[in-house]
């Protein structure tokens, strides 16, 4: 339809670098031709997973022993909420700008384990901690508004913190030590430009043994001969969800290579800069941009967000609407151009 | 190293048909070139998932509303054991030939929910049902010996049954109505020759609402605007684990096409026939083949199984050992040849 669509939806799924696509295609070719079996094959699959674990630790700012490989942010959230010691009356605090990937696991903790789920406005969460609060579960960057959580205030509460990093990891600087969070769940397919159905979970070393394994399997037990009576496998790998498929690892690693070569520092500066520029241009042209932070998301009000998204698509720009929020959201990556941003501002308002 | 290895390990991962590899490669190329976003892209991803759900229903013998798309057999087992109403003292009955993918979730139900896990010899399970037994969780085909469960006797107990179909779906005829089971968890990458990290779960229609959603997320709630207070999504899709990636669906569908064209009836006859021939040849040559059923697995005793697997690999045949079992196991698919079977029998004994 178009020479080229301007994709501004990395908040759903990011661009797939050509080199990453090639790596995955080559891996599939090799698996079909050489077969999926034998010691060499399985050692290679495990080696790729182990390399990916280390490489995921880099943008998180942790060690690989603290990383679980998952299939989504939601997997990580479920691993934490499902494995965290929570009983009747214990409170989990969250905000009014959370994604179903956080809210659905919270609803389950309430229904099945009697947890109290308290939802407070985004900016009030640090002050809302009560003596019943056992866990804070919220976004690092709001998927609705692009606001940045005051993680310093969260850490100051002393309550364990799970951050949903869906709109942060790869988009803005993330360092779990600086954030002082206990758990950080992130996707692979958004700002890391990795495979659909990939993700990572950081579990702070001191928390690993406190967290039950909510989704156990072959990889979560130390003793494969006595899985019924075995202790857990070493490190956060015990929380891995799913088979670490060679195709998934190959693609993820190649995408991380592309990003690392472009330079994390540049990526983390360029994306937010362009997003800020978009917000500015939109506001200048009269759009009602909602309060945001130094992030890569820009949301503005629309009478009919779905129709507006479709109209923009027909103009060659891919953005999305936020269910129930009356908002249209653009995701601005370091790979976006001044031209894309300019066009969108002109067309949207 | 070899002109061609004889892969007899579909019980771990099956062969990847050339046509399936092509479909996945093409899908990746298209996602990299056209981008992963916009209404058309997401509609296509959902459409592929919906088609895959229907196609998975065929070899299971159920309707697509009873199928959840998962990333592994273990995902399905966790969805059932984690979601089944079980409390302190309730018993789950299992056998002494189960995979860690069943035993690890059972260990978790014991530790976290006070369930009593009773392990009985394979053939004794139907008679071992007590008045405390709330669920039977066992293999349809033993991954160790290749024995076939007496599912008629299981059904006659009246206790809900979860079958682990890891060594059955695609290998032998499966019909969940005939089996009268309530839950059937299966892999995609073994006997269905699909992508690594894929699987399906059958949940009998009458059981869908009884089963809690153990791993909730975006797809499990009916109302995406109010996920905290939403009811469940329609059908067994609420138990889906992970994003239904287009690449995974495309590959799985193409593999199912290849198998359907070869003919399920032929596949289900040919694999077990060749496996029986292998067992016969091995026994004739003095190998101690363990008691098995009309399935596609053949296991025999070895003093040092790992060394035997390596020796056979060096002869060009890919088989595996069973941890702690003192066994070497060959997986014989309809795609295996008389020659492979003859070679293995000659070399193994």
Interface residues (C-beta under 8 A of the other chain):
Chain A: X5 X7 X9 X12 X13 X14 X15 X16 X17 X18 X20 X21 X24 X25 X28 X29 X31 X32 X34 X35 X36 X37 X38 X39 X42 X45 X71 X72 X74 X75 X78 X82 X99 X100 X101 X103 X104 X105 X106 X107 X108 X111 X112 X117 X119 X189 X195 X196 X197 X212 X213 X214 X215 X216 X217 X218 X220 X221 X224 X225 X226 X227 X228 X229 X230 X241 X242 X243 X244 X245 X246 X247 X248 X251 X309 X310 X313 X318 X323 X324
Chain B: X5 X7 X9 X12 X13 X14 X15 X16 X17 X18 X20 X21 X24 X25 X28 X29 X31 X32 X34 X35 X36 X37 X38 X39 X42 X45 X71 X72 X74 X75 X78 X82 X99 X100 X101 X103 X104 X105 X106 X107 X108 X111 X112 X117 X119 X189 X195 X196 X197 X212 X213 X214 X215 X216 X217 X218 X220 X221 X224 X225 X226 X227 X228 X229 X230 X241 X242 X243 X244 X245 X246 X247 X248 X251 X309 X310 X313 X318 X320 X323 X324
